[in-house]
Amino acid sequence: MLRDFFASPNFLALLRFWERARAGTTVPDWNGELSSVPAHLLQRLVIVERRETALVYRYLGTHNRRRFGRDPTGATIAETLSAEYAAYLTDLIETVLAGAAPVFSCSILRQGSLVRRTGRLVAPFTLRGSIPPRLIMSAHLEAGDEFKVTDVVESGGVLETERVRIAGVPAVCARLDEIGRYHKLSQAVADRSLAKEWDRIAASLGAGVLVPMLRSGEMRPRNATDDN
């Protein structure tokens, strides 16, 4: 999971944008204008807004639209994706909005014999002063077989493998350059024992700010928030 998180410059860019826009508040406010979002983020960015009880796609970058095979802007997650996939994303987004902190999630998607691995960083925002937060922005990293996300319809086609809350965004942003150097070194070193050592160093740098959470489908205590 740490390899995925540290591998994508978009994750760092989204965290830095979120922290800068927050300006000392709990959750940053977005004015609804794409021009206020860093241009280099837009290609792989997804914006989802909660409208009453529905989660609606408000914006998808060009890369993400290709993954759907069409532009679902204006449609709900529930009417766009399979029930299983929609349930995973709904649980993740509602957790982010309720917790008012960015969350990183890894999942495996299956379509027949094809398998694709995804990582997404999801960050909460208020919208023009809305209380509570009602909008998320997410950056994505993917690898594996090519297929449309709308083709993931069979039972067991979506499996979340990891979910962590970013408990200290300023600390992560301050240390990510250093973490990234360790990540690149761990990728470049051919000796497996040395690569494991670099992974251990990277993990120690992330310790305390990446807090494990319950994954989609795992039982949560009744009337309790997810503090794991």
N, C-alpha and C positions, 0 to 999 in steps of 0.2 A: 504493500500500500504506500509506504513512504517513497518508493521509487516513482510511483505514478504521481504523487503529490508534488515532489520536487522536480519532476521532469518537465512540467509544463510552465512556460513563462506566462501563459494566460492566467493561471491560478494566482501567481504573485501579482500580476497586473490588476486583477479583480480585487484582491485583498487590499492593495495599496489604494485603489480608487475608493473602496468602501470605507477604509480608515480615514482617508483624507476628507471624504464627504461627510463623515460622521461629525467631525469638528467638535469633539467633546461630548456629544449626545450619545444616548444608548444605541440608537439606530439612525443611519443617515436618511435624509429625505431626498427624493428624486422629483424633479420638476416636470417629468414626463417628456422632456426633450432629448432625443438621441444625440444631439450636438453636445450635450453635457457629459456624455460617456466617452472615454478615450477611444479614438478612432481605431486603434489597433486591436481593441477588444471586440468590436462589433461583428467581425466575420464569424466568430465561434461563440457568440453570446445568445442566450435564450432569456427572454423576459416573460414572466407569467404573473398575472394579476388576479387576485381573488375578487370576484364580483358576486356579492351575497354568498351563496354556498358553492358557486362554480369557480374553477380555476381555468382561466382563459389565457391562451397564448397571445401576448401583446406584440412580441417581436421575436424573430428568429434570424440569425445571421445566415449568410449565403451557404456556409458549410453545413449548418444544421438543417436548412431547408432541403438540401440534397439528400440528407438522411431520411427525410419523410417522403421524398419523391414529389412533393408539392409544397405549397405554402399554407400551413394551417393557421396563420394569423387570424384571430377573431373567433376561432373554434375553441371549445373546451377540451381539456385533456381527456375527459371521460368519453367524448364522442369521437376522439381522434385515435386513441390507442385501445388495445385490448383491455378487458377488465382487470387482468392481473397486472399489466404494466401500469395502467392508470392508478391502481391501488398503491403500488410501490411509490410512484411519483407524488401522489396525493399525501401519503404518510410522510414522505421526506419533506415536502414543501410545508405542510402544516407544522411539522416539528421545528423547522427553521423559523417560521413566523412566530410560533409560540415562544421559542427560546431566545429570539432576538439576537442570534449570533450565527456566523457562517458555519456550515457543515459540509464536510467532504464525504462522499459516498462512492463506493466501488460496486459494480454489478456485472453479472455475466448474462448476456442475451443469447438465446438459442432459437434458430429457425431451421427446423429439420436437422440436418447434420452440420449446419453452419453455426459457428460460435464467435461471438464478439465480446470483448471486454471493454467496459466503459468506466471512466472516473469523472465525477462532476463535483465542482465546488459551487455551493448554493448560498447566496448571501441575501439577507432580508433588507427591505427598504420600506419606509413610509412613502406615500404618494401625495405630494402637495399638502403635507401636514396631516395626513390621515392617521388616526389613532384607533386601534393598534396597527402594526405593520400589515400591509396588504399586498405587497409585491416582492418578487424575488428576481434576482439576476443570477444566472448560472453559466460557468465556463466549463468546457468539456474536453476530455482527452479520450481517444478511442484507438483500439487496435484489434486486428483479427479479420474474420471473413466479412465480405461486403453483402449487406442486405438492408432493406428498408425497415425502419423501426415499426412501421405499420404492418409488417409481415410477421411480427412476433405475436402470434395468436394462440399457440398451443399451450396447454397446461404445463407448467414448469419451465416456461420459456424465459422467465425473469428470476434471477437469484441475486439478491444483494449480499455481498460478501464482507463488506466493511462499512462502518459509519462512524465518523469522529467529529466532535465539535471543536472548532478553533477557539479555545478558551482565552487565548492571549494574542489577539491580532497584532497589536503594536510590537510585541516580542517576536512574533513570527516574521513580520515585515522587516524588523531590524536584523534578524538572523538568517533570513532566507538566502542572501547572497553567499554567506559562509556555508550554509547547508548545501546550496547548489554546487559549490566547488567540491565539496565532499562527494556529492552525488555523481558529478562528472568523473571524479577520480575512481569511484567504485565501479563505474561503467567501463572505464578504460583499462583498469588493472586486470591482466589475464589470470593471475594466480587467484584461485578461488578463496584461499584463506585470507589473502590481502583484501579481496573484494568484500568478504564478510566483515572484516575489521572496519572498512570504510562505511559499510552499512550500519555497523554498530555505532560508530561516531555520529553518523547522520541521525540515527534513532535517538541518541542521547541529546542531541541538539533540539529535537522536537519534543522531548519528554516534558510533560507538565502543561504543554499548550495544545496538544492533540489528545482530546479526552474521548475514549471509546464510548459509544452509545449502543443502545439496542437497535438491531436491524429490523427492517420491515418484516412483519409476520411474527416477530418474537413477542412473547406475552409481556405486557407492562402491568405493574401493580395498579389496581383499580383506584381511581381518584388520586393518582400520584403523578408527578411530572417525571420526565426521564432525566435523572441526574447521573446516569452511568456514562 
